[in-house]
């Protein structure tokens, strides 16, 4: 129980955003937005996705941003901001939206 309390307190102190709205309203928004731009450019450079038209009658795969703040060693390294864009493939049904 004590370990849970310490873990919860650490998470509250570093406050990782849960959504894009929280990123925009965060006092460290410049760091988060730069990290998001890096992630998008990386995905585009690797050919992970292309912009396409939405086929009629089909659901699109939605995406969600995941954010993580890794604390650096005080006096040695800065905090590392991580942002990942993940596809939520569970929004489609096999046989209806694909194949």
Helices and strands as residue ranges (DSSP letters): H 2-14, H 20-24, H 29-45, E 62-70, E 80-88, G 89-91
